[in-house]
């Protein structure tokens, strides 16, 4: 039986979620610029510099299963307000930790920030909830396109706030507190109904094990995990590499800003490309662009190399991650939404957690210079790109089966 969609409501929800991506999402670019640098300032060992970033992603990973269940039961609005509350508490804790130079408290604040990061990851799924099959890829793209504004807002706020207090970075985290308070108000305009409660005679939802036997679900998760993890692996090390090579914090902020712009500008047309050429081709293009970013990074450590690498990294993430999200959104039943999306983000952000943790170790502890560390970070991309590429080729060559009803 087909489902009727209210196109006007879908467009209104996309507008709200795009604004949330722009305003609330700016905190992530801010924290990713300064998180490693603040960690380096507080950590007892330089190899732990990016551990705060890892804790954010770990917080997101461990939040995904229960937050998806909250949204399944109480609705998207409740889940998103809860996520912004996590960002608020995380930033407040980070301010306290910086004041007392307490690395371990800073890690706890980073974990709480991960609750927000997890909620932000569900914006793309929420965009698909009230969208028709035709509008779904475009809705996902438009919501992620809201990150274009966050790419401008976040790094600029870092420049204005990073040295605004006697203790470095406190001003930035104070700004993040304000962003979360403002962003919560947006969700009052969200109009996404709660998922219907299955009737007694409805077919039972598949178990996680049964869902993971669906080839399209598995490949979507693998490609989403690799696209996001590799982007995070390289981006997390970038401020350390840029400053380590003798450039300024402002240069690192500009490079991250260019990267986040590249992550979200393609979102204005990624959905159209998926509709025209097919999701598999767009995911494959994203993986190829991620590989080209590694090639540029390995060719030198001038500012131009950093800029080009991070721009290519952002574009590759966009095609790979939006494509994987679109693939997953069409590969499960409506009543399985909470289970599938929670499982997906648990696995995706599990991979991102490992990548962000490895990023600091590779950057600071795999060579005698920042250039050697930067080389190690980018060399680490190769096996995972081969894994995702191989999975995608397997799916394309596999005999076609009927989609999930």
C-alpha positions as CSV (number, residue, x, y, z in Angstrom):
1,X,0.0,0.0,0.0
2,X,1.4,3.4,-1.0
3,X,1.8,6.2,1.5
4,X,0.4,9.7,1.0
5,X,2.9,12.5,1.6
6,X,2.2,16.2,2.3
7,X,4.8,17.9,0.2
8,X,4.3,21.3,1.9
9,X,4.9,19.8,5.3
10,X,7.9,17.9,4.0
11,X,9.4,21.2,2.7
12,X,8.7,23.0,5.9
13,X,10.5,20.3,7.9
14,X,13.4,20.5,5.6
15,X,13.6,24.2,6.1
16,X,13.6,23.8,9.9
17,X,16.2,21.0,9.8
18,X,18.4,23.0,7.4
19,X,18.3,26.0,9.8
20,X,19.3,23.6,12.7
21,X,22.1,22.2,10.6
22,X,23.3,25.8,10.0
23,X,23.0,27.2,13.5
24,X,23.5,24.2,15.8
25,X,25.8,22.5,13.4
26,X,28.3,25.4,13.5
27,X,29.4,24.1,17.0
28,X,30.9,21.0,15.4
29,X,33.3,22.9,13.1
30,X,34.2,25.1,16.0
31,X,35.0,22.2,18.3
32,X,36.9,20.3,15.6
33,X,39.1,23.3,15.0
34,X,40.1,23.8,18.7
35,X,39.4,20.3,20.2
36,X,42.8,18.8,19.3
37,X,44.6,22.0,20.2
38,X,42.9,22.2,23.5
39,X,43.6,18.6,24.1
40,X,47.3,19.1,23.3
41,X,47.3,21.9,25.9
42,X,45.8,19.8,28.6
43,X,46.9,16.2,27.8
44,X,49.6,14.6,29.9
45,X,50.9,12.9,26.7
46,X,50.9,14.5,23.2
47,X,49.7,11.2,21.7
48,X,46.4,11.8,23.5
49,X,45.9,15.2,21.9
50,X,43.0,14.1,19.7
51,X,41.4,12.0,22.5
52,X,38.8,14.7,23.2
53,X,37.6,14.5,19.5
54,X,37.5,10.7,19.9
55,X,35.3,11.1,23.0
56,X,32.9,13.2,21.1
57,X,32.5,10.6,18.4
58,X,32.4,7.8,21.1
59,X,29.6,9.7,22.8
60,X,27.8,9.9,19.5
61,X,28.3,6.2,18.9
62,X,27.0,5.1,22.3
63,X,24.1,7.6,22.1
64,X,22.8,6.4,18.8
65,X,21.0,3.2,20.0
66,X,19.0,4.8,22.8
67,X,18.4,8.2,21.1
68,X,16.9,6.4,18.1
69,X,14.6,4.6,20.5
70,X,13.6,7.9,22.1
71,X,12.7,9.3,18.7
72,X,10.9,6.1,17.8
73,X,8.7,6.4,20.9
74,X,8.5,10.2,21.6
75,X,9.2,11.7,18.2
76,X,12.0,13.6,16.5
77,X,11.4,16.9,18.3
78,X,12.0,15.4,21.8
79,X,15.2,13.7,20.5
80,X,16.6,16.8,18.9
81,X,16.0,19.0,22.0
82,X,17.6,16.3,24.1
83,X,20.6,16.4,21.7
84,X,21.0,20.2,22.0
85,X,20.9,19.8,25.8
86,X,23.8,17.5,25.5
87,X,25.8,20.0,23.5
88,X,24.9,22.7,26.1
89,X,26.1,20.6,29.1
90,X,29.2,19.4,27.2
91,X,30.4,23.0,26.5
92,X,29.7,24.1,30.1
93,X,31.8,21.1,31.3
94,X,34.5,22.0,28.9
95,X,34.7,25.6,30.2
96,X,35.0,24.3,33.7
97,X,37.7,21.8,32.7
98,X,39.7,24.5,30.9
99,X,39.5,26.8,34.0
100,X,40.9,24.1,36.2
101,X,43.2,22.5,33.6
102,X,41.6,19.1,34.1
103,X,42.1,16.9,31.0
104,X,39.8,14.1,32.3
105,X,36.9,16.5,33.0
106,X,37.5,17.9,29.5
107,X,37.1,14.4,28.1
108,X,33.8,14.0,30.0
109,X,32.5,17.3,28.5
110,X,33.6,16.0,25.0
111,X,31.5,12.9,25.6
112,X,28.4,15.0,26.4
113,X,29.0,17.0,23.2
114,X,28.8,13.6,21.4
115,X,25.1,13.5,22.4
116,X,24.5,16.6,20.3
117,X,26.6,15.1,17.4
118,X,24.5,12.0,17.4
119,X,21.3,14.0,17.3
120,X,22.6,16.1,14.4
121,X,23.3,12.9,12.5
122,X,19.6,12.1,12.7
123,X,18.6,15.4,10.9
124,X,19.2,13.7,7.6
125,X,16.9,10.8,8.5
126,X,14.2,13.1,9.8
127,X,14.2,14.9,6.5
128,X,13.2,11.7,4.8
129,X,10.4,10.9,7.3
130,X,7.7,13.1,5.6
131,X,9.2,13.1,2.1
132,X,8.0,11.2,-0.9
133,X,10.3,8.7,-2.6
134,X,11.1,11.2,-5.3
135,X,11.8,14.1,-2.9
136,X,13.7,12.0,-0.3
137,X,17.3,12.3,-1.8
138,X,16.8,16.0,-2.4
139,X,15.4,16.5,1.2
140,X,18.5,14.8,2.6
141,X,20.7,16.9,0.5
142,X,19.0,20.2,1.3
143,X,19.2,19.5,5.1
144,X,22.9,18.7,4.8
145,X,23.3,21.9,2.7
146,X,22.4,23.8,5.8
147,X,26.0,23.0,6.8
148,X,27.1,25.6,4.3
149,X,26.2,28.3,6.7
150,X,27.8,26.4,9.6
151,X,31.0,26.3,7.6
152,X,31.1,30.1,7.6
153,X,29.7,30.7,11.1
154,X,31.8,28.2,13.0
155,X,35.4,29.0,12.0
156,X,34.7,32.8,12.1
157,X,33.4,32.5,15.6
158,X,36.6,30.6,16.5
159,X,38.7,33.5,15.2
160,X,36.7,36.0,17.3
161,X,36.6,33.9,20.5
162,X,39.6,31.6,20.7
163,X,41.7,34.2,22.5
164,X,38.9,36.2,24.0
165,X,39.7,35.0,27.6
166,X,42.8,34.7,29.6
167,X,42.6,30.9,29.3
168,X,42.7,30.0,25.6
169,X,39.6,28.3,24.1
170,X,37.1,29.2,26.9
171,X,35.6,32.0,24.8
172,X,34.8,29.5,22.0
173,X,33.1,27.1,24.3
174,X,31.0,29.9,25.8
175,X,29.9,30.8,22.3
176,X,28.9,27.2,21.8
177,X,26.7,27.4,24.9
178,X,24.8,30.3,23.3
179,X,24.4,28.4,20.0
180,X,22.7,25.5,21.8
181,X,20.3,27.7,23.6
182,X,19.3,29.5,20.4
183,X,19.1,26.3,18.4
184,X,16.7,24.6,20.7
185,X,14.0,27.1,19.7
186,X,14.0,25.9,16.1
187,X,12.6,22.5,16.9
188,X,9.3,24.0,18.1
189,X,8.4,24.5,14.4
190,X,9.2,20.9,13.5
191,X,6.2,18.9,12.3
192,X,7.1,15.2,12.1
193,X,4.5,12.7,13.4
194,X,5.6,10.0,15.7
195,X,6.0,6.6,14.0
196,X,2.7,4.7,14.0
197,X,2.4,1.9,16.6
198,X,2.2,-1.4,14.7
199,X,-1.2,-3.2,14.9
200,X,-1.5,-6.5,16.6
201,X,-1.8,-8.4,13.3
202,X,1.1,-6.5,11.7
203,X,4.1,-8.6,10.6
204,X,6.9,-8.6,13.1
205,X,9.8,-6.3,12.4
206,X,13.0,-8.1,11.5
207,X,15.7,-8.6,14.0
208,X,19.1,-6.8,13.7
209,X,20.6,-10.0,12.4
210,X,17.9,-10.4,9.7
211,X,18.3,-6.8,8.7
212,X,22.1,-7.2,8.3
213,X,21.4,-10.1,5.9
214,X,20.0,-7.5,3.5
215,X,23.0,-6.8,1.1
216,X,21.9,-3.2,0.4
217,X,21.8,-2.3,4.1
218,X,25.3,-3.8,4.7
219,X,26.9,-2.0,1.8
220,X,25.2,1.3,2.7
221,X,26.6,1.0,6.3
222,X,30.1,0.1,5.1
223,X,30.2,3.0,2.6
224,X,28.8,5.4,5.1
225,X,31.2,4.3,7.8
226,X,34.3,4.5,5.5
227,X,33.3,7.9,4.1
228,X,32.7,9.4,7.5
229,X,35.6,7.7,9.3
230,X,38.2,8.7,6.7
231,X,37.0,12.2,6.5
232,X,37.3,12.4,10.3
233,X,40.7,10.7,10.4
234,X,42.2,13.4,8.2
235,X,40.2,16.4,9.4
236,X,41.1,15.7,13.1
237,X,44.8,15.8,12.4
238,X,44.7,18.8,10.1
239,X,44.9,21.6,12.7
240,X,47.8,19.8,14.4
241,X,49.5,19.3,11.1
242,X,49.0,22.9,9.9
243,X,50.3,24.4,13.2
244,X,53.0,21.8,13.5
245,X,54.3,22.8,10.0
246,X,54.7,26.4,11.2
247,X,51.5,28.0,10.1
248,X,49.0,29.9,12.3
249,X,45.8,28.9,14.1
250,X,44.0,31.2,11.8
251,X,45.3,29.3,8.8
252,X,44.0,26.1,10.4
253,X,40.6,27.7,10.9
254,X,40.5,28.9,7.3
255,X,41.4,25.4,6.0
256,X,38.7,23.8,8.1
257,X,36.3,26.4,6.9
258,X,37.1,25.6,3.3
259,X,36.7,21.9,4.1
260,X,33.3,22.3,5.7
261,X,32.1,24.4,2.8
262,X,33.2,21.6,0.5
263,X,31.3,19.1,2.6
264,X,28.0,21.0,2.2
265,X,28.0,23.1,-1.1
266,X,27.6,19.9,-3.2
267,X,24.5,19.1,-1.2
268,X,22.5,21.6,-3.4
269,X,22.9,19.1,-6.3
270,X,23.9,15.8,-4.8
271,X,20.3,14.7,-4.6
272,X,19.7,15.5,-8.2
273,X,22.8,13.6,-9.2
274,X,21.6,10.6,-7.3
275,X,18.2,10.8,-8.9
276,X,19.7,11.0,-12.4
277,X,22.7,8.7,-12.3
278,X,21.8,6.3,-9.4
279,X,23.1,6.1,-5.9
280,X,25.8,3.5,-6.5
281,X,27.6,5.7,-9.0
282,X,27.6,8.7,-6.7
283,X,28.9,6.7,-3.8
284,X,31.7,5.4,-6.0
285,X,32.6,8.9,-7.1
286,X,32.7,10.0,-3.5
287,X,35.2,7.1,-2.6
288,X,37.3,8.0,-5.6
289,X,37.5,11.7,-4.6
290,X,38.5,10.7,-1.0
291,X,41.3,8.7,-2.5
292,X,42.4,11.7,-4.6
293,X,42.5,13.8,-1.4
294,X,45.1,11.4,0.1
295,X,47.2,11.6,-3.1
296,X,47.3,15.4,-2.8
297,X,48.2,15.3,0.9
298,X,51.1,12.9,0.2
299,X,52.5,15.3,-2.5
300,X,53.5,18.1,-0.1
301,X,52.8,20.2,3.0
302,X,52.4,23.7,1.7
303,X,49.2,25.6,2.6
304,X,47.9,25.0,-0.9
305,X,48.3,21.2,-0.4
306,X,46.3,21.4,2.9
307,X,43.6,23.5,1.3
308,X,43.2,21.2,-1.7
309,X,43.3,18.1,0.4
310,X,40.6,19.3,2.7
311,X,38.4,20.5,-0.1
312,X,38.6,17.2,-1.9
313,X,38.0,15.4,1.4
314,X,34.8,17.4,2.0
315,X,33.4,16.7,-1.5
316,X,34.2,13.0,-1.3
317,X,32.5,12.8,2.1
318,X,29.4,14.5,0.7
319,X,28.9,12.1,-2.2
320,X,29.9,9.1,-0.2
321,X,27.8,9.8,2.9
322,X,24.7,11.3,1.3
323,X,24.7,8.4,-1.2
324,X,25.0,5.9,1.6
325,X,22.3,7.6,3.6
326,X,19.9,7.5,0.6
327,X,20.8,3.9,-0.1
328,X,20.0,3.0,3.5
329,X,16.7,5.0,3.7
330,X,15.2,3.0,0.9
331,X,16.4,-0.4,2.1
332,X,14.2,-1.0,5.2
333,X,10.6,-0.9,6.3
334,X,9.0,2.1,8.1
335,X,8.5,0.1,11.3
336,X,12.3,-0.8,11.3
337,X,13.4,2.9,11.2
338,X,14.5,3.1,14.8
339,X,16.4,-0.2,14.8
340,X,18.1,0.4,11.4
341,X,19.0,4.0,11.9
342,X,20.3,3.4,15.4
343,X,22.3,0.4,14.3
344,X,23.7,2.3,11.3
345,X,24.9,5.2,13.4
346,X,26.3,2.9,16.1
347,X,28.5,1.3,13.5
348,X,29.3,4.4,11.5
349,X,30.3,6.4,14.6
350,X,32.1,3.4,16.0
351,X,34.3,3.5,12.9
352,X,34.6,7.3,13.3
353,X,35.6,6.9,17.0
354,X,38.5,4.5,16.0
355,X,39.5,6.9,13.2
356,X,39.7,10.0,15.4
357,X,41.6,8.1,18.1
358,X,44.0,6.8,15.5
359,X,44.4,10.2,14.0
360,X,46.2,11.7,17.0
361,X,48.4,8.6,17.4
362,X,49.4,8.6,13.8
363,X,50.0,12.3,13.7
364,X,52.0,12.7,16.9
365,X,53.5,9.3,17.5
366,X,54.4,7.7,14.1
367,X,57.3,9.8,13.1
368,X,59.8,12.4,14.1
369,X,58.1,15.4,12.4
370,X,54.6,16.7,11.6
371,X,55.2,15.9,7.9
372,X,55.9,12.3,8.7
373,X,52.8,12.1,11.0
374,X,50.7,13.7,8.3
375,X,52.0,11.2,5.8
376,X,51.0,8.3,8.1
377,X,47.5,9.7,8.5
378,X,46.9,9.8,4.8
379,X,48.5,6.5,4.0
380,X,46.0,4.9,6.4
381,X,43.1,5.7,4.1
382,X,44.0,3.2,1.4
383,X,42.8,-0.2,2.9
384,X,39.5,1.2,3.9
385,X,38.8,2.7,0.5
386,X,39.5,-0.6,-1.0
387,X,37.1,-2.3,1.4
388,X,34.2,0.1,0.6
389,X,35.0,0.0,-3.1
390,X,35.0,-3.7,-3.1
391,X,31.6,-3.9,-1.3
392,X,30.0,-1.5,-3.7
393,X,31.3,-3.4,-6.7
394,X,29.9,-6.6,-5.2
395,X,26.5,-5.0,-4.7
396,X,26.4,-3.8,-8.3
397,X,27.4,-7.1,-9.8
398,X,25.0,-9.1,-7.5
399,X,21.8,-10.3,-9.1
400,X,19.0,-7.8,-8.3
401,X,16.4,-8.7,-5.7
402,X,13.1,-7.2,-4.8
403,X,13.4,-4.3,-2.3
404,X,12.1,-4.6,1.2
405,X,8.4,-4.2,1.3
